[in-house]
Every structure is written in structure tokens, then in C-alpha cells.
Amino acid sequence: MRVAMYYRNSDVRVEEVPAPKIRDGELLVKVMASGICGSDVMQWYRIKKAPRILGHEIAGEIVEAGKDVKTYKVGDRVFVSHHVPCNTCHYCLNGHHTACDTLHKTNYDPGGFSEYLKVPQINVDRGVYVLPAQMSYEDGTFIEPLACVVRGQRLASLKPGQSVLIVGSGISGLLHIKLARALGAGRIIAVDINEYRLNAARQYGADAVINAKDNIRESLLKVNNGRLAELIIICTGAMPAINQALGCVDRGGTIQFFAVPEPEIMVPIPANDFWRNEIMLMTSYGASPQDIEAAITLMRTGRIIVNDMITHRLPLHEAQKGFQLVAEAKESIKVIIEPHRNY
């Protein structure tokens, strides 16, 4: 079968590898659509395990079911979660499913930028979701990224009427805007350095936008009735934006690192100011089964529309172009690879 093999952002090759063989309890899924995530182009991280077949935002059709698989059948249209928790460890039982050792070790074989993938038994047990009839395969590629956003806002306890500053208006930031709007946030302000993405932020529900080249704090006060933000969600690893964002939180507010800089980069925290003003600093990573189910419900019921965010649909042999578009972060939002389309 054909796959897109990742060597680095500028070197993604279409190669032939054997199709996976399933065993009892496993599924073989024909990948119909696979989204390129911003984390797929984090070269400092991905290159450590290259060459590798990436892709974890997939939707497809079950074409083979192993013995003892009772819940799913050939022909089912599914989203498959690449990481699944054990649901029984200390972390899972305390609501920290994405800190579970099992979640960090599980995956399907190979990644989603392939014509077919094998779903291991543990993922079949707790990571396969049949797509509702009204959801397309393309819609299915948004389930995982939206679920991560759902988790972020759930952990941050976003409240109706609350002012929200979203720093970074790539796909994650834009989904945060859509979800915050759906959940009744008050004033939503988006930050980015790219005018294309700032225009997208306006389109998807931001009340105001700020170019990160400007002084974010001063601009925020102007567009937020003289107040700083009650909730800041950082969706970029760019240190200039992060440093400015740390000075934009209101007293009693929350800053969430939804994205982070590279591991060796330390973020200076004004601990004394945060202490005096009771500012909460937190992170959010990945998504749990609860978050995935919530994301599917939001999309199924039309609370969150996602297909208007797709800017590029590419066949597998144009995967290099897709990675380039996402890595450049200029005039693209959601780039989807369709492995079985040859246009």
C-alpha cells in the first residue's frame, strides 16, 4: 500500500509498504481522510523518530474485522482515536486520562497518512466511534482536534460572559473561538501575526483581533472596554507572543498553555504578580474519551460547524505540499489528505 513517509517537513515521500495484517480482536480501516495537525510539523519533535508515517486525525471505513470483534462490522464509517487510556490507573480515576501511561504508549499501525491502518485490540475496545450519518469523513478528521479544545476549555472552566483572549489563530485557536462562542463566552479576542488568520478569526466568531506585531496588552485594553482578559488560551509556541500574553491576564484570571515552546525553552513567570493577583496558570494536553464524545455531539447537533474550515483537500501523492502549507502557516487553515483520491 502507499504511505506518506515523513523524514522532515521538507521531505515527505510517497512510498510502498506492506499492508497491515490484522489478528483476532483487531480492525483494518481504509483511511478516507486524514488531517494534518500542527503537531505533525513540529520538526524538532518529529524528526527524532523519522522516518515515520504520521497522521492521527483520521476517518475511514472498516474493511476487515478480526474474530471476536462484536461491536463493529465491515462497512462501518468510523473515527479512530490513536491514543487510548487504561481507564483504571490512578491518573484516569482522577480525571487525568491524558497523563495515563497507556495513553502515551498506544497507537494504530501505521499512521493516518496511509491507505490502510490496523486498529489494535485495546483501541478497538475504547477508541473507535461510528460516525453519525450526518457527518462526513472530512468532518471526522476534526473530532480529535475539537476534542482537545473541548478538554482545554473544560479544564479552564470557561464561564458564560467571560472575556477570552486566544493567542495564536491556527486551527486550534480557531476551534477555540468557535467553541467559546458556542459555550456563551463574552468578548472573544484573537491574536496572530498573520492577517489571513486574523480574518479567519473574525469570520469564526472573534469580536476583535490583534496583530501580534503590536503591543498586545495595550490593544487588548482598547478592544475589551479597558479590561484585561479573564481567560487566556495560548495556542502558539512563539515566545514573543507568550511573553506578551503573560501580561494580559486580569486579576483572578486563568492562563492556559494549550501549546508550548520547544523543551529547552524556559518561560519566565512573574510569580510575585501572579501570587498577589491570584492568577491561575495551567496546561491542557490531548483528549479523553469524554472529550471525544462531547466533540462528536457538538458536531452532530450543529453546535460546531467545521467543514467551512477546510482550505485544502489533497491526494496522498501531494502530502509534501500539505506539510509545506501547514508548516508555513500562511494561507491555509485545515489541510486534509485523502489517500484514495487520485485527482
C-alpha positions as YAML, in Angstrom:
chain: A
units: angstrom
residues:
- id: 1
  name: MET
  ca: [0.00, 0.00, 0.00]
- id: 2
  name: ARG
  ca: [1.03, 3.63, -0.41]
- id: 3
  name: VAL
  ca: [2.02, 5.80, 2.53]
- id: 4
  name: ALA
  ca: [3.42, 9.30, 3.05]
- id: 5
  name: MET
  ca: [6.70, 8.75, 4.88]
- id: 6
  name: TYR
  ca: [7.89, 11.69, 6.96]
- id: 7
  name: TYR
  ca: [11.63, 12.46, 7.04]
- id: 8
  name: ARG
  ca: [11.36, 16.18, 7.81]
- id: 9
  name: ASN
  ca: [8.91, 18.95, 6.95]
- id: 10
  name: SER
  ca: [10.58, 19.50, 3.60]
- id: 11
  name: ASP
  ca: [10.92, 15.79, 2.82]
- id: 12
  name: VAL
  ca: [7.71, 13.74, 2.82]
- id: 13
  name: ARG
  ca: [7.87, 10.85, 0.36]
- id: 14
  name: VAL
  ca: [5.20, 8.56, -1.05]
- id: 15
  name: GLU
  ca: [6.47, 5.03, -0.50]
- id: 16
  name: GLU
  ca: [5.18, 1.47, -0.74]
- id: 17
  name: VAL
  ca: [4.95, -0.65, 2.40]
- id: 18
  name: PRO
  ca: [3.14, -3.93, 3.11]
- id: 19
  name: ALA
  ca: [-0.50, -3.52, 4.13]
- id: 20
  name: PRO
  ca: [-1.01, -4.40, 7.80]
- id: 21
  name: LYS
  ca: [-2.42, -7.83, 8.71]
- id: 22
  name: ILE
  ca: [-4.96, -7.94, 11.49]
- id: 23
  name: ARG
  ca: [-5.35, -10.52, 14.24]
- id: 24
  name: ASP
  ca: [-8.22, -11.54, 16.49]
- id: 25
  name: GLY
  ca: [-9.90, -8.53, 18.08]
- id: 26
  name: GLU
  ca: [-8.43, -6.05, 15.61]
- id: 27
  name: LEU
  ca: [-9.81, -3.96, 12.74]
- id: 28
  name: LEU
  ca: [-8.49, -2.97, 9.33]
- id: 29
  name: VAL
  ca: [-9.62, 0.53, 8.36]
- id: 30
  name: LYS
  ca: [-9.47, 2.09, 4.91]
- id: 31
  name: VAL
  ca: [-8.37, 5.67, 5.56]
- id: 32
  name: MET
  ca: [-10.68, 8.04, 3.68]
- id: 33
  name: ALA
  ca: [-9.49, 11.33, 5.17]
- id: 34
  name: SER
  ca: [-6.61, 12.34, 7.44]
- id: 35
  name: GLY
  ca: [-5.97, 15.85, 8.72]
- id: 36
  name: ILE
  ca: [-2.51, 17.35, 9.07]
- id: 37
  name: CYS
  ca: [-2.14, 18.58, 12.65]
- id: 38
  name: GLY
  ca: [0.11, 21.42, 13.72]
- id: 39
  name: SER
  ca: [1.98, 18.89, 15.86]
- id: 40
  name: ASP
  ca: [2.79, 16.90, 12.71]
- id: 41
  name: VAL
  ca: [5.03, 19.74, 11.55]
- id: 42
  name: MET
  ca: [6.80, 20.26, 14.90]
- id: 43
  name: GLN
  ca: [10.04, 19.19, 13.24]
- id: 44
  name: TRP
  ca: [12.14, 19.39, 16.42]
- id: 45
  name: TYR
  ca: [9.88, 16.69, 17.85]
- id: 46
  name: ARG
  ca: [9.02, 14.57, 14.83]
- id: 47
  name: ILE
  ca: [12.50, 14.28, 13.37]
- id: 48
  name: LYS
  ca: [13.67, 12.31, 16.41]
- id: 49
  name: LYS
  ca: [11.65, 9.28, 15.25]
- id: 50
  name: ALA
  ca: [11.88, 9.82, 11.49]
- id: 51
  name: PRO
  ca: [11.37, 8.20, 9.07]
- id: 52
  name: ARG
  ca: [7.81, 7.69, 10.25]
- id: 53
  name: ILE
  ca: [4.24, 7.58, 8.97]
- id: 54
  name: LEU
  ca: [2.39, 10.31, 10.82]
- id: 55
  name: GLY
  ca: [-1.32, 11.19, 10.95]
- id: 56
  name: HIS
  ca: [-3.69, 10.91, 13.89]
- id: 57
  name: GLU
  ca: [-6.82, 12.79, 12.75]
- id: 58
  name: ILE
  ca: [-8.43, 10.07, 10.67]
- id: 59
  name: ALA
  ca: [-11.80, 8.85, 9.49]
- id: 60
  name: GLY
  ca: [-12.36, 5.78, 7.38]
- id: 61
  name: GLU
  ca: [-14.28, 2.63, 6.63]
- id: 62
  name: ILE
  ca: [-13.87, -0.75, 8.31]
- id: 63
  name: VAL
  ca: [-12.91, -3.25, 5.61]
- id: 64
  name: GLU
  ca: [-11.98, -6.21, 7.80]
- id: 65
  name: ALA
  ca: [-12.90, -7.22, 11.35]
- id: 66
  name: GLY
  ca: [-10.99, -9.81, 13.32]
- id: 67
  name: LYS
  ca: [-12.53, -12.69, 15.22]
- id: 68
  name: ASP
  ca: [-14.25, -11.65, 18.47]
- id: 69
  name: VAL
  ca: [-14.99, -8.10, 17.28]
- id: 70
  name: LYS
  ca: [-18.69, -7.76, 18.11]
- id: 71
  name: THR
  ca: [-19.34, -4.03, 18.36]
- id: 72
  name: TYR
  ca: [-18.24, -3.04, 14.84]
- id: 73
  name: LYS
  ca: [-18.70, -4.52, 11.40]
- id: 74
  name: VAL
  ca: [-17.32, -4.24, 7.89]
- id: 75
  name: GLY
  ca: [-18.74, -1.14, 6.21]
- id: 76
  name: ASP
  ca: [-18.97, 0.98, 9.36]
- id: 77
  name: ARG
  ca: [-17.77, 4.56, 8.91]
- id: 78
  name: VAL
  ca: [-15.57, 5.37, 11.88]
- id: 79
  name: PHE
  ca: [-13.28, 7.78, 13.64]
- id: 80
  name: VAL
  ca: [-10.43, 6.03, 15.44]
- id: 81
  name: SER
  ca: [-8.54, 7.55, 18.35]
- id: 82
  name: HIS
  ca: [-4.81, 6.88, 18.11]
- id: 83
  name: HIS
  ca: [-4.17, 7.12, 21.87]
- id: 84
  name: VAL
  ca: [-6.44, 5.46, 24.43]
- id: 85
  name: PRO
  ca: [-6.23, 5.41, 28.25]
- id: 86
  name: CYS
  ca: [-6.43, 2.37, 30.51]
- id: 87
  name: ASN
  ca: [-9.35, 3.92, 32.48]
- id: 88
  name: THR
  ca: [-8.21, 2.15, 35.68]
- id: 89
  name: CYS
  ca: [-4.92, 3.74, 36.80]
- id: 90
  name: HIS
  ca: [-4.52, 6.45, 39.44]
- id: 91
  name: TYR
  ca: [-4.45, 9.20, 36.80]
- id: 92
  name: CYS
  ca: [-7.51, 8.00, 34.88]
- id: 93
  name: LEU
  ca: [-9.53, 7.55, 38.05]
- id: 94
  name: ASN
  ca: [-8.69, 11.14, 39.00]
- id: 95
  name: GLY
  ca: [-9.70, 12.57, 35.62]
- id: 96
  name: HIS
  ca: [-6.20, 12.91, 34.17]
- id: 97
  name: HIS
  ca: [-6.64, 10.42, 31.33]
- id: 98
  name: THR
  ca: [-4.08, 12.14, 29.13]
- id: 99
  name: ALA
  ca: [-1.40, 11.57, 31.78]
- id: 100
  name: CYS
  ca: [-2.04, 7.81, 31.65]
- id: 101
  name: ASP
  ca: [0.97, 5.64, 30.71]
- id: 102
  name: THR
  ca: [-1.24, 3.50, 28.48]
- id: 103
  name: LEU
  ca: [-2.46, 6.54, 26.53]
- id: 104
  name: HIS
  ca: [1.13, 7.55, 25.78]
- id: 105
  name: LYS
  ca: [2.06, 4.06, 24.56]
- id: 106
  name: THR
  ca: [-0.94, 3.17, 22.39]
- id: 107
  name: ASN
  ca: [-1.32, 3.92, 18.69]
- id: 108
  name: TYR
  ca: [-2.62, 2.42, 15.49]
- id: 109
  name: ASP
  ca: [-0.38, 0.92, 12.82]
- id: 110
  name: PRO
  ca: [0.80, 2.79, 10.81]
- id: 111
  name: GLY
  ca: [-0.18, 6.47, 10.99]
- id: 112
  name: GLY
  ca: [-3.11, 8.04, 9.17]
- id: 113
  name: PHE
  ca: [-1.19, 9.16, 6.08]
- id: 114
  name: SER
  ca: [-1.59, 5.70, 4.59]
- id: 115
  name: GLU
  ca: [-4.17, 3.84, 2.57]
- id: 116
  name: TYR
  ca: [-4.99, 1.41, 5.38]
- id: 117
  name: LEU
  ca: [-4.26, 1.08, 9.08]
- id: 118
  name: LYS
  ca: [-4.61, -1.61, 11.71]
- id: 119
  name: VAL
  ca: [-6.50, -0.81, 14.90]
- id: 120
  name: PRO
  ca: [-5.10, -2.79, 17.87]
- id: 121
  name: GLN
  ca: [-7.48, -4.58, 20.21]
- id: 122
  name: ILE
  ca: [-7.17, -2.02, 23.02]
- id: 123
  name: ASN
  ca: [-8.07, 0.80, 20.59]
- id: 124
  name: VAL
  ca: [-10.98, -1.27, 19.26]
- id: 125
  name: ASP
  ca: [-12.20, -1.64, 22.84]
- id: 126
  name: ARG
  ca: [-12.11, 2.05, 23.77]
- id: 127
  name: GLY
  ca: [-11.12, 4.21, 20.80]
- id: 128
  name: VAL
  ca: [-13.45, 3.52, 17.85]
- id: 129
  name: TYR
  ca: [-16.51, 5.72, 17.24]
- id: 130
  name: VAL
  ca: [-19.06, 5.17, 14.49]
- id: 131
  name: LEU
  ca: [-19.64, 8.41, 12.60]
- id: 132
  name: PRO
  ca: [-23.20, 9.75, 12.79]
- id: 133
  name: ALA
  ca: [-24.99, 9.65, 9.44]
- id: 134
  name: GLN
  ca: [-24.87, 13.44, 9.06]
- id: 135
  name: MET
  ca: [-21.08, 13.58, 9.50]
- id: 136
  name: SER
  ca: [-18.75, 13.14, 6.51]
- id: 137
  name: TYR
  ca: [-15.31, 11.59, 6.58]
- id: 138
  name: GLU
  ca: [-13.91, 15.11, 6.35]
- id: 139
  name: ASP
  ca: [-15.94, 16.10, 9.41]
- id: 140
  name: GLY
  ca: [-14.47, 13.08, 11.17]
- id: 141
  name: THR
  ca: [-10.95, 14.46, 10.86]
- id: 142
  name: PHE
  ca: [-11.96, 17.31, 13.18]
- id: 143
  name: ILE
  ca: [-13.09, 15.05, 16.03]
- id: 144
  name: GLU
  ca: [-9.65, 14.69, 17.62]
- id: 145
  name: PRO
  ca: [-8.60, 18.36, 17.40]
- id: 146
  name: LEU
  ca: [-12.00, 19.57, 18.59]
- id: 147
  name: ALA
  ca: [-11.91, 17.08, 21.46]
- id: 148
  name: CYS
  ca: [-8.57, 18.54, 22.57]
- id: 149
  name: VAL
  ca: [-10.15, 22.01, 22.52]
- id: 150
  name: VAL
  ca: [-13.16, 20.72, 24.48]
- id: 151
  name: ARG
  ca: [-10.82, 19.38, 27.13]
- id: 152
  name: GLY
  ca: [-8.90, 22.65, 27.28]
- id: 153
  name: GLN
  ca: [-11.98, 24.77, 27.88]
- id: 154
  name: ARG
  ca: [-13.46, 22.24, 30.29]
- id: 155
  name: LEU
  ca: [-10.30, 22.23, 32.42]
- id: 156
  name: ALA
  ca: [-10.16, 26.03, 32.26]
- id: 157
  name: SER
  ca: [-13.78, 26.19, 33.46]
- id: 158
  name: LEU
  ca: [-14.81, 28.70, 30.79]
- id: 159
  name: LYS
  ca: [-17.86, 30.59, 32.02]
- id: 160
  name: PRO
  ca: [-20.65, 32.33, 30.08]
- id: 161
  name: GLY
  ca: [-19.90, 36.01, 29.69]
- id: 162
  name: GLN
  ca: [-16.20, 35.58, 30.40]
- id: 163
  name: SER
  ca: [-13.68, 37.52, 28.30]
- id: 164
  name: VAL
  ca: [-11.31, 35.21, 26.41]
- id: 165
  name: LEU
  ca: [-8.01, 36.05, 24.73]
- id: 166
  name: ILE
  ca: [-6.86, 33.37, 22.28]
- id: 167
  name: VAL
  ca: [-3.20, 33.77, 21.36]
- id: 168
  name: GLY
  ca: [-2.49, 32.05, 18.05]
- id: 169
  name: SER
  ca: [-5.16, 31.70, 15.37]
- id: 170
  name: GLY
  ca: [-4.16, 28.49, 13.65]
- id: 171
  name: ILE
  ca: [-6.63, 25.61, 13.54]
- id: 172
  name: SER
  ca: [-6.55, 25.09, 17.33]
- id: 173
  name: GLY
  ca: [-7.07, 28.76, 18.07]
- id: 174
  name: LEU
  ca: [-9.91, 28.99, 15.57]
- id: 175
  name: LEU
  ca: [-11.62, 25.93, 17.06]
- id: 176
  name: HIS
  ca: [-11.24, 27.56, 20.49]
- id: 177
  name: ILE
  ca: [-13.03, 30.62, 19.10]
- id: 178
  name: LYS
  ca: [-15.90, 28.51, 17.74]
- id: 179
  name: LEU
  ca: [-16.27, 26.55, 20.96]
- id: 180
  name: ALA
  ca: [-16.01, 29.59, 23.23]
- id: 181
  name: ARG
  ca: [-18.73, 31.27, 21.17]
- id: 182
  name: ALA
  ca: [-20.92, 28.15, 21.38]
- id: 183
  name: LEU
  ca: [-20.43, 27.99, 25.16]
- id: 184
  name: GLY
  ca: [-21.51, 31.60, 25.67]
- id: 185
  name: ALA
  ca: [-18.22, 33.36, 26.27]
- id: 186
  name: GLY
  ca: [-18.40, 37.12, 26.47]
- id: 187
  name: ARG
  ca: [-15.88, 39.09, 24.48]
- id: 188
  name: ILE
  ca: [-13.54, 36.88, 22.42]
- id: 189
  name: ILE
  ca: [-10.30, 38.44, 21.19]
- id: 190
  name: ALA
  ca: [-7.89, 36.62, 18.85]
- id: 191
  name: VAL
  ca: [-4.18, 37.25, 18.38]
- id: 192
  name: ASP
  ca: [-1.93, 36.27, 15.48]
- id: 193
  name: ILE
  ca: [0.83, 37.70, 13.32]
- id: 194
  name: ASN
  ca: [-0.83, 36.55, 10.10]
- id: 195
  name: GLU
  ca: [-3.60, 38.74, 8.62]
- id: 196
  name: TYR
  ca: [-5.11, 35.77, 6.77]
- id: 197
  name: ARG
  ca: [-5.67, 34.00, 10.08]
- id: 198
  name: LEU
  ca: [-6.89, 37.15, 11.80]
- id: 199
  name: ASN
  ca: [-9.53, 37.48, 9.08]
- id: 200
  name: ALA
  ca: [-10.48, 33.83, 9.68]
- id: 201
  name: ALA
  ca: [-10.76, 34.56, 13.41]
- id: 202
  name: ARG
  ca: [-13.26, 37.33, 12.67]
- id: 203
  name: GLN
  ca: [-15.19, 35.00, 10.37]
- id: 204
  name: TYR
  ca: [-15.44, 32.28, 13.01]
- id: 205
  name: GLY
  ca: [-16.64, 34.44, 15.86]
- id: 206
  name: ALA
  ca: [-13.94, 36.66, 17.36]
- id: 207
  name: ASP
  ca: [-15.27, 40.03, 18.48]
- id: 208
  name: ALA
  ca: [-11.89, 41.67, 17.90]
- id: 209
  name: VAL
  ca: [-8.45, 40.72, 16.61]
- id: 210
  name: ILE
  ca: [-4.97, 41.92, 17.49]
- id: 211
  name: ASN
  ca: [-1.87, 41.67, 15.32]
- id: 212
  name: ALA
  ca: [0.91, 40.23, 17.48]
- id: 213
  name: LYS
  ca: [3.31, 42.76, 15.95]
- id: 214
  name: ASP
  ca: [1.52, 45.38, 18.06]
- id: 215
  name: ASN
  ca: [1.55, 45.73, 21.84]
- id: 216
  name: ILE
  ca: [-1.00, 43.05, 22.76]
- id: 217
  name: ARG
  ca: [-1.74, 44.43, 26.23]
- id: 218
  name: GLU
  ca: [-2.42, 47.96, 25.01]
- id: 219
  name: SER
  ca: [-4.55, 46.69, 22.13]
- id: 220
  name: LEU
  ca: [-6.48, 44.38, 24.44]
- id: 221
  name: LEU
  ca: [-7.39, 47.22, 26.79]
- id: 222
  name: LYS
  ca: [-8.71, 49.20, 23.82]
- id: 223
  name: VAL
  ca: [-10.95, 46.43, 22.46]
- id: 224
  name: ASN
  ca: [-12.04, 44.95, 25.81]
- id: 225
  name: ASN
  ca: [-13.55, 48.00, 27.49]
- id: 226
  name: GLY
  ca: [-10.39, 48.84, 29.43]
- id: 227
  name: ARG
  ca: [-10.10, 45.36, 30.98]
- id: 228
  name: LEU
  ca: [-7.56, 42.59, 30.65]
- id: 229
  name: ALA
  ca: [-8.71, 39.06, 29.78]
- id: 230
  name: GLU
  ca: [-10.27, 36.73, 32.34]
- id: 231
  name: LEU
  ca: [-9.12, 33.66, 30.42]
- id: 232
  name: ILE
  ca: [-6.10, 33.43, 28.12]
- id: 233
  name: ILE
  ca: [-5.59, 30.35, 25.96]
- id: 234
  name: ILE
  ca: [-2.13, 30.16, 24.42]
- id: 235
  name: CYS
  ca: [-2.17, 28.26, 21.12]
- id: 236
  name: THR
  ca: [1.34, 29.07, 19.93]
- id: 237
  name: GLY
  ca: [4.86, 28.21, 20.97]
- id: 238
  name: ALA
  ca: [6.21, 31.59, 19.83]
- id: 239
  name: MET
  ca: [7.97, 33.15, 22.81]
- id: 240
  name: PRO
  ca: [7.33, 36.81, 21.87]
- id: 241
  name: ALA
  ca: [3.59, 36.14, 21.87]
- id: 242
  name: ILE
  ca: [3.78, 34.07, 25.06]
- id: 243
  name: ASN
  ca: [5.73, 36.76, 26.92]
- id: 244
  name: GLN
  ca: [3.20, 39.40, 25.94]
- id: 245
  name: ALA
  ca: [0.27, 37.15, 26.83]
- id: 246
  name: LEU
  ca: [1.54, 36.70, 30.39]
- id: 247
  name: GLY
  ca: [0.95, 40.41, 30.93]
- id: 248
  name: CYS
  ca: [-2.61, 40.36, 29.59]
- id: 249
  name: VAL
  ca: [-4.44, 38.39, 32.28]
- id: 250
  name: ASP
  ca: [-6.90, 40.10, 34.60]
- id: 251
  name: ARG
  ca: [-6.79, 39.71, 38.38]
- id: 252
  name: GLY
  ca: [-8.26, 36.37, 39.37]
- id: 253
  name: GLY
  ca: [-7.85, 35.17, 35.80]
- id: 254
  name: THR
  ca: [-6.50, 31.99, 34.21]
- id: 255
  name: ILE
  ca: [-3.77, 31.36, 31.65]
- id: 256
  name: GLN
  ca: [-3.82, 28.02, 29.87]
- id: 257
  name: PHE
  ca: [-0.91, 26.68, 27.85]
- id: 258
  name: PHE
  ca: [-2.70, 24.75, 25.11]
- id: 259
  name: ALA
  ca: [0.56, 24.85, 23.11]
- id: 260
  name: VAL
  ca: [4.11, 25.16, 24.41]
- id: 261
  name: PRO
  ca: [7.55, 26.15, 23.09]
- id: 262
  name: GLU
  ca: [10.35, 23.64, 22.50]
- id: 263
  name: PRO
  ca: [11.51, 21.69, 25.60]
- id: 264
  name: GLU
  ca: [14.76, 23.58, 26.15]
- id: 265
  name: ILE
  ca: [12.99, 26.95, 26.20]
- id: 266
  name: MET
  ca: [12.05, 28.20, 29.66]
- id: 267
  name: VAL
  ca: [9.06, 30.52, 30.10]
- id: 268
  name: PRO
  ca: [9.69, 33.31, 32.65]
- id: 269
  name: ILE
  ca: [6.74, 33.56, 35.01]
- id: 270
  name: PRO
  ca: [6.15, 36.73, 37.07]
- id: 271
  name: ALA
  ca: [5.36, 34.61, 40.12]
- id: 272
  name: ASN
  ca: [5.04, 37.50, 42.56]
- id: 273
  name: ASP
  ca: [2.47, 39.31, 40.41]
- id: 274
  name: PHE
  ca: [0.53, 36.10, 39.84]
- id: 275
  name: TRP
  ca: [0.57, 35.37, 43.57]
- id: 276
  name: ARG
  ca: [-0.69, 38.83, 44.53]
- id: 277
  name: ASN
  ca: [-3.47, 38.70, 41.96]
- id: 278
  name: GLU
  ca: [-4.47, 35.03, 42.37]
- id: 279
  name: ILE
  ca: [-3.78, 34.15, 38.75]
- id: 280
  name: MET
  ca: [-4.05, 30.50, 37.81]
- id: 281
  name: LEU
  ca: [-1.53, 29.01, 35.39]
- id: 282
  name: MET
  ca: [-2.44, 25.66, 33.82]
- id: 283
  name: THR
  ca: [-1.93, 23.34, 30.87]
- id: 284
  name: SER
  ca: [-4.08, 21.08, 28.74]
- id: 285
  name: TYR
  ca: [-2.87, 18.10, 26.72]
- id: 286
  name: GLY
  ca: [-4.75, 15.79, 24.38]
- id: 287
  name: ALA
  ca: [-8.26, 14.47, 24.86]
- id: 288
  name: SER
  ca: [-10.03, 11.80, 26.89]
- id: 289
  name: PRO
  ca: [-12.92, 9.57, 25.75]
- id: 290
  name: GLN
  ca: [-15.29, 12.02, 27.48]
- id: 291
  name: ASP
  ca: [-13.92, 14.87, 25.39]
- id: 292
  name: ILE
  ca: [-14.17, 12.88, 22.16]
- id: 293
  name: GLU
  ca: [-17.81, 12.05, 22.82]
- id: 294
  name: ALA
  ca: [-18.54, 15.70, 23.58]
- id: 295
  name: ALA
  ca: [-16.84, 16.79, 20.33]
- id: 296
  name: ILE
  ca: [-18.90, 14.33, 18.30]
- id: 297
  name: THR
  ca: [-22.11, 15.58, 19.93]
- id: 298
  name: LEU
  ca: [-21.21, 19.23, 19.27]
- id: 299
  name: MET
  ca: [-20.64, 18.45, 15.60]
- id: 300
  name: ARG
  ca: [-23.61, 16.08, 15.20]
- id: 301
  name: THR
  ca: [-26.04, 18.63, 16.61]
- id: 302
  name: GLY
  ca: [-24.64, 21.50, 14.57]
- id: 303
  name: ARG
  ca: [-23.37, 23.47, 17.56]
- id: 304
  name: ILE
  ca: [-19.93, 23.48, 15.95]
- id: 305
  name: ILE
  ca: [-19.60, 23.62, 12.14]
- id: 306
  name: VAL
  ca: [-16.19, 22.50, 10.89]
- id: 307
  name: ASN
  ca: [-16.27, 21.90, 7.14]
- id: 308
  name: ASP
  ca: [-16.04, 25.63, 6.44]
- id: 309
  name: MET
  ca: [-12.50, 25.49, 7.85]
- id: 310
  name: ILE
  ca: [-11.14, 23.15, 5.17]
- id: 311
  name: THR
  ca: [-8.90, 25.08, 2.79]
- id: 312
  name: HIS
  ca: [-7.09, 22.22, 1.05]
- id: 313
  name: ARG
  ca: [-8.01, 18.66, 0.09]
- id: 314
  name: LEU
  ca: [-5.04, 16.77, -1.31]
- id: 315
  name: PRO
  ca: [-4.36, 13.24, -2.59]
- id: 316
  name: LEU
  ca: [-1.66, 11.19, -0.91]
- id: 317
  name: HIS
  ca: [0.90, 11.96, -3.60]
- id: 318
  name: GLU
  ca: [0.64, 15.65, -2.67]
- id: 319
  name: ALA
  ca: [1.33, 15.08, 1.03]
- id: 320
  name: GLN
  ca: [4.57, 17.07, 0.76]
- id: 321
  name: LYS
  ca: [2.58, 20.09, -0.41]
- id: 322
  name: GLY
  ca: [0.20, 19.63, 2.53]
- id: 323
  name: PHE
  ca: [3.03, 19.55, 5.06]
- id: 324
  name: GLN
  ca: [4.56, 22.63, 3.46]
- id: 325
  name: LEU
  ca: [1.26, 24.51, 3.71]
- id: 326
  name: VAL
  ca: [0.83, 23.67, 7.39]
- id: 327
  name: ALA
  ca: [4.47, 24.36, 8.28]
- id: 328
  name: GLU
  ca: [4.45, 27.74, 6.54]
- id: 329
  name: ALA
  ca: [1.24, 28.72, 8.38]
- id: 330
  name: LYS
  ca: [0.33, 31.37, 5.83]
- id: 331
  name: GLU
  ca: [-2.84, 30.92, 3.77]
- id: 332
  name: SER
  ca: [-4.22, 27.62, 4.97]
- id: 333
  name: ILE
  ca: [-6.39, 26.53, 7.86]
- id: 334
  name: LYS
  ca: [-7.29, 22.85, 7.63]
- id: 335
  name: VAL
  ca: [-5.37, 20.65, 5.20]
- id: 336
  name: ILE
  ca: [-6.77, 17.16, 4.62]
- id: 337
  name: ILE
  ca: [-5.08, 14.23, 2.89]
- id: 338
  name: GLU
  ca: [-7.42, 11.79, 1.10]
- id: 339
  name: PRO
  ca: [-5.33, 8.66, 0.46]
- id: 340
  name: HIS
  ca: [-7.71, 7.03, -2.01]
- id: 341
  name: ARG
  ca: [-8.32, 10.07, -4.19]
- id: 342
  name: ASN
  ca: [-6.02, 10.39, -7.19]
- id: 343
  name: TYR
  ca: [-7.04, 13.72, -8.72]
...
